[in-house]
Amino acid sequence: MTKVLNSPSLGGRIRAIPSKSEAHRQLICAALSKSPVEIVCPQTSMDIEATARCLSAMGAEIEYINGVYKVTPITQPAEKAVLDCGESGSTLRFLLPVVCALGIEADFIMRGRLSQRPMTALTDELSAHSVKIWQEGEHLYTKGKAQGENWKIDAGISSQYVSGLLFMLSIIGGTLELTGNVESAAYIEMTVKALRDFSADIENNGRVYTVKNSALCRADGRIVTGGDWSNAAFFIVAGAIGKNPVTVDGLELSSVQGDKGIVNILESFGARIEAQGREVTAYPSQLVAADVDAAQVPDLVPVVAVAASVAKGTTRIYGASRLRLKESDRLETVCNMLTAFGAKVEITEDGLLINGVDRLTGGTADSAGDHRIAMSAAVASTVCEGAVEITGAQAVSKSYPAFWEDFEKLSEGA
């Protein structure tokens, strides 16, 4: 699908969609719980659906009715299961250790670039604990049941490895020691919170987590998925670089989601942001370049780069080398997208250097099948003098199927 945008002006109010990151974790905890759970999640996405689909294949019963996931937990794990992860890295990395804990003989199907994304540290640790794991093209196979109480993982590659092992330990119990530089620490905290929301007995002592193998449960049988800061960031940036204020409501200011850091990042550019209650409003602002450490918030880089492209001075984004291993090589695709629109961008070893201009020109950008590139290009179109053409615009369905509908609502409200 191709989208053509002619210097749209956004303004008004939009409601945040449910957090994909929270929904993944809640679905897994519910499937491992001892009694049925309802998850209030008014909107879903391809990635969330991938996790629900895989959990169903593992033995859970999951229905999505009127914005609510109704989960009947796994009581008898499947002996064998085919798990289609789509392009969801969270689904694969979270569920691989869980499958090994349950002793399911699994065939994980990995689509898009998923089969090329790093897994070695996780598969090596599982293999060292009595599980046989091997890959053939887009398929990752497992056989055997995880054994042992002491586990160790390099947390410098992906926080998803840590989360997957913590879910596993909620089944078999044990300790997990983290080595290396801990990346995206907030996502690990999200996993710990989700497990505790389901009454897990989990303790953290520095770099060591201890989890007891007691059955998960949700006392009231119901949980609500919070608003998604990662996707709200696109419209918050649109308000800061545009001509009209944009308000996103349905956000928890106390959320442990790391991407709520978009507020602090934009404020470092000089943006006027008001955050109160359950909403964030971004006002049109004269932005000034800043240095941005992206190590803990890599998913924000594409849209922060859009803000930097029209900020006065040179912005340095660093700590973002892992972006080369996402749905696209995001350092390359962000650079290509903004360069096509007339921005001045240079790729560095671990990030981007962006020399701000007054206005972008417009042009054609390929999403490269990456949802965050498509949405960032849409935000960039609001500061382009000419038309913007986005090919592969359907990529937004991976995390935000209603993005174009919400974009249109804000266009009408400006």
C-alpha positions in Angstrom: 0.0 0.0 0.0 1.2 3.5 -0.9 0.2 6.6 1.1 0.6 10.1 -0.4 0.5 13.0 2.1 0.4 16.6 1.0 1.9 18.6 3.9 -0.8 17.6 6.4 -1.3 19.6 9.6 -2.2 17.7 12.7 -3.9 18.9 15.8 -6.4 17.8 18.4 -6.8 14.8 20.7 -6.2 11.1 20.2 -6.4 8.2 22.6 -3.4 6.0 23.1 -3.7 2.4 21.9 -3.1 -0.5 24.3 0.6 -1.2 24.9 1.9 -4.0 22.7 4.7 -4.7 25.2 2.2 -5.0 28.1 -0.2 -7.2 26.2 2.5 -9.7 25.3 3.4 -10.1 28.9 -0.1 -10.2 30.2 -1.1 -12.9 27.7 1.9 -15.1 28.7 1.2 -14.7 32.4 -2.5 -15.4 31.9 -1.7 -18.6 29.9 0.6 -19.8 32.7 -2.0 -18.9 35.4 -4.0 -21.4 37.4 -7.4 -19.9 36.6 -9.0 -18.0 33.6 -8.1 -14.3 33.1 -9.7 -11.5 31.1 -7.3 -9.0 29.6 -9.0 -5.7 28.6 -7.2 -4.7 25.4 -9.5 -2.6 23.2 -7.2 -2.8 20.2 -4.8 -5.5 19.0 -2.1 -5.8 16.4 -0.2 -8.4 14.4 2.4 -8.8 17.0 -0.1 -9.3 19.9 -2.0 -11.7 17.8 1.2 -13.7 17.1 1.7 -14.2 20.9 -2.0 -15.2 21.4 -1.8 -17.6 18.4 1.3 -19.3 19.7 0.0 -19.6 23.3 -3.1 -21.3 21.8 -0.9 -23.8 20.0 0.9 -24.5 23.2 -2.4 -25.5 24.9 -4.1 -22.3 26.1 -7.6 -21.4 25.0 -7.7 -17.7 23.9 -10.7 -15.8 22.5 -10.7 -12.1 21.6 -14.3 -10.7 22.0 -15.3 -7.0 22.1 -11.8 -5.8 23.0 -11.2 -8.4 25.7 -8.8 -11.4 25.5 -10.4 -14.3 27.4 -7.6 -16.7 28.4 -8.1 -20.2 29.7 -4.7 -21.3 30.9 -2.5 -24.2 29.8 -3.4 -27.2 31.9 -1.9 -29.9 29.7 0.8 -28.6 27.4 0.8 -29.8 23.8 3.3 -32.5 23.1 4.2 -30.9 19.8 3.3 -27.4 18.5 3.9 -25.3 15.5 4.3 -21.7 16.6 4.0 -19.0 13.9 5.7 -16.0 15.4 5.1 -13.8 12.3 7.8 -11.1 12.6 7.4 -10.6 16.3 10.8 -10.8 18.1 9.0 -10.6 21.5 6.9 -13.6 20.7 9.9 -15.7 19.7 12.2 -14.7 22.5 9.6 -14.8 25.3 8.1 -18.1 24.3 11.2 -20.1 23.4 12.2 -20.5 27.1 8.6 -21.1 28.1 8.3 -23.9 25.6 11.5 -25.5 26.9 10.2 -25.2 30.5 7.0 -27.1 29.5 8.9 -29.7 27.4 7.0 -29.0 24.3 8.6 -30.2 21.0 8.2 -27.0 19.0 8.6 -25.6 15.5 8.9 -21.8 15.6 8.2 -20.2 12.3 10.1 -16.9 11.9 9.0 -14.5 9.1 10.5 -11.4 7.6 13.9 -10.6 9.1 13.1 -12.5 12.3 15.3 -15.5 11.4 18.3 -13.1 11.0 18.0 -11.4 14.3 20.4 -12.6 17.1 19.3 -15.6 19.2 22.7 -17.3 20.0 23.1 -16.2 23.6 19.6 -17.4 24.5 19.8 -20.7 22.5 23.2 -21.5 23.9 22.0 -21.1 27.5 19.0 -23.2 26.9 21.1 -25.9 25.2 23.4 -25.9 28.2 20.3 -26.9 30.3 19.3 -30.1 28.5 17.4 -28.7 25.5 18.2 -29.4 21.9 17.7 -26.4 19.6 18.5 -26.1 15.9 17.6 -23.8 13.1 16.7 -24.6 9.5 16.0 -21.5 7.5 12.9 -19.8 8.8 12.2 -22.6 11.3 13.7 -22.9 14.8 13.2 -26.3 16.4 13.3 -27.4 20.1 13.3 -30.8 21.8 13.6 -31.6 25.4 12.8 -30.0 28.8 14.9 -27.3 30.5 16.7 -28.6 33.6 18.6 -26.7 36.3 18.2 -23.9 38.8 21.0 -21.6 37.9 20.9 -19.5 34.7 23.0 -16.8 33.2 22.5 -14.5 30.2 24.3 -11.5 28.5 21.7 -8.7 28.9 23.7 -6.5 26.5 22.2 -7.9 23.3 18.4 -8.0 24.1 16.3 -7.5 27.2 13.9 -10.0 25.6 16.3 -12.8 26.5 16.0 -11.8 30.1 12.2 -11.6 30.0 11.9 -15.0 28.3 14.0 -16.6 31.0 12.1 -14.9 33.8 8.8 -16.3 32.4 10.5 -19.7 32.2 11.6 -19.5 35.8 8.1 -18.8 37.0 7.4 -22.4 35.8 10.6 -24.2 37.0 12.0 -21.9 39.6 15.6 -20.8 40.0 18.0 -17.9 39.7 19.0 -15.7 36.7 22.3 -13.8 36.7 22.7 -10.9 34.2 26.1 -10.2 32.6 27.2 -7.4 30.2 25.6 -4.0 29.9 21.9 -4.2 30.6 20.1 -2.8 27.6 16.5 -1.6 27.7 16.3 -2.1 31.4 12.7 -0.7 31.5 11.5 -3.7 29.5 12.9 -6.1 32.0 11.1 -4.1 34.7 7.9 -4.4 32.7 8.3 -8.2 32.8 8.9 -8.2 36.5 5.9 -6.1 37.1 3.7 -8.3 34.9 4.8 -11.4 36.8 4.1 -9.7 40.1 0.7 -8.6 38.8 0.1 -12.3 38.6 1.4 -12.9 42.2 4.8 -14.3 41.1 7.4 -14.6 43.9 10.3 -12.8 42.3 13.2 -11.0 44.0 16.0 -8.9 42.5 19.3 -8.5 44.1 21.4 -6.4 41.8 22.1 -8.5 38.7 20.5 -11.7 40.1 16.8 -12.5 39.9 15.3 -15.3 42.0 12.0 -16.7 41.0 10.0 -19.4 42.9 8.0 -21.9 40.9 4.6 -21.1 42.3 1.5 -21.1 40.1 0.7 -17.7 38.7 -2.7 -16.2 39.5 -4.7 -13.0 39.1 -6.9 -12.7 42.1 -9.7 -10.8 40.4 -9.3 -12.7 37.1 -9.1 -9.4 35.2 -6.4 -7.0 34.1 -6.3 -3.9 31.9 -3.5 -3.2 29.3 -2.1 0.3 29.7 -1.7 2.9 27.0 1.3 2.5 24.6 3.9 5.2 25.1 6.0 3.8 22.1 3.2 4.5 19.6 2.0 7.7 21.4 5.4 9.1 20.8 4.7 9.6 17.1 1.8 12.0 17.7 3.6 13.7 20.6 6.5 14.5 18.3 3.9 15.7 15.6 2.6 18.2 18.1 6.1 19.5 19.0 7.2 20.0 15.4 3.8 21.0 14.0 1.5 24.0 14.0 -1.1 22.9 16.5 -1.0 21.2 19.9 -1.6 17.4 20.0 -2.9 15.7 23.1 -2.6 11.9 23.7 -4.7 10.6 26.5 -5.0 7.2 28.1 -1.4 7.2 29.2 -0.1 6.3 32.7 2.5 8.8 33.8 3.7 6.2 36.4 4.1 3.5 33.8 7.4 1.5 33.8 7.4 1.7 30.0 10.8 3.1 29.0 9.4 4.9 26.0 7.6 7.4 28.3 11.1 8.9 28.0 9.9 10.7 24.9 8.7 13.5 27.2 12.2 14.1 28.6 13.9 13.8 25.2 11.6 16.3 23.6 12.1 18.7 26.5 15.8 18.4 26.0 15.2 19.7 22.5 13.3 22.7 24.1 9.8 21.4 23.4 6.9 22.5 25.5 5.2 19.4 26.9 2.5 19.2 29.5 1.9 15.9 31.2 -0.8 15.6 33.8 -3.4 13.1 34.9 -3.6 10.5 32.1 -2.6 12.7 29.2 0.3 14.4 27.4 0.0 17.5 25.3 2.8 18.6 23.0 2.8 22.3 21.8 4.4 23.7 18.7 7.9 24.5 19.7 11.2 25.9 18.3 13.5 22.9 18.7 17.2 23.0 19.4 19.6 20.1 18.8 20.5 17.8 21.6 22.5 14.7 22.4 20.3 11.6 22.8 21.4 8.4 24.4 19.2 5.7 22.8 20.5 2.7 24.7 17.4 2.4 26.9 14.9 3.7 24.3 15.9 2.3 20.9 12.4 2.2 19.5 12.1 6.0 19.8 15.0 6.7 17.5 13.1 6.9 14.2 10.6 9.5 15.4 13.2 11.4 17.5 15.3 11.6 14.3 12.3 13.3 12.6 12.3 15.9 15.4 16.0 16.4 15.1 15.8 16.9 11.4 14.0 20.3 12.0 15.9 21.2 15.2 18.4 24.0 15.0 21.9 22.7 15.2 23.4 19.2 15.1 21.8 16.3 17.0 23.8 13.3 18.0 21.9 10.0 18.6 24.1 7.3 20.0 23.9 4.0 21.8 21.7 2.7 19.0 23.7 0.0 17.2 21.0 -2.6 18.0 18.7 -0.8 15.6 20.6 -2.6 12.7 18.9 -5.8 13.9 15.2 -4.7 14.0 12.5 -5.2 11.3 14.8 -3.3 9.1 18.3 -1.9 9.6 16.8 1.2 11.2 20.0 3.3 11.1 20.0 2.8 7.3 16.2 3.1 6.8 15.9 6.2 9.0 18.8 7.8 7.1 17.3 6.9 3.8 13.9 8.2 4.7 15.0 11.5 6.0 17.6 12.0 3.3 14.8 11.4 0.7 12.9 14.2 2.4 15.8 16.7 2.2 17.3 16.2 5.7 21.0 16.2 6.4 21.8 12.8 8.1 25.0 10.8 8.6 25.2 7.3 10.0 27.8 6.8 12.7 29.1 3.6 14.3 26.3 3.5 16.8 23.8 6.1 15.8 23.0 9.2 13.7 24.3 12.7 13.2 21.5 15.0 12.1 22.0 18.6 11.0 18.6 20.4 11.3 17.0 22.4 8.6 14.1 24.8 8.7 11.8 22.6 6.5 12.0 19.3 4.8 11.3 19.1 1.1 9.2 16.0 0.7 9.8 12.9 -1.6 9.4 9.2 -1.6 10.3 6.8 1.2 10.1 3.0 1.4 9.0 1.7 4.8 11.2 -1.4 4.1 8.4 -3.4 5.8 9.1 -1.6 9.1 6.2 -0.2 11.0 8.2 2.5 12.8 9.7 3.8 9.6 6.2 4.1 8.0 4.9 6.0 11.0 7.9 8.2 11.3 7.7 9.1 7.6 4.1 10.2 8.2 5.1 12.5 11.0 7.9 13.9 8.8 5.3 14.7 6.1 3.9 17.4 8.4 7.0 19.5 8.1 7.6 18.9 4.4 6.9 21.6 1.8 6.1 19.1 -0.9 4.2 15.8 -1.1 5.4 12.7 0.7 4.9 9.2 -0.8 5.3 6.3 1.6 5.5 2.8 0.0 4.8 -0.2 2.1 2.5 1.9 4.4 0.6 -1.2 5.5 3.6 -2.1 7.7 1.9 -0.1 10.5 -0.3 -3.1 11.1 2.5 -4.8 13.0 2.0 -2.6 16.0 -0.7 0.0 15.2 -3.3 -1.1 12.7 -5.4 2.0 13.3 -2.5 4.4 12.8 -3.7 5.8 9.4 -7.2 6.2 10.8 -5.9 8.1 13.8 -3.6 10.2 11.6 -6.6 11.2 9.5 -8.6 12.2 12.7 -5.8 14.5 13.8 -5.6 15.9 10.2 -9.3 16.8 10.4 -8.9 18.3 13.9 -6.1 20.7 12.9 
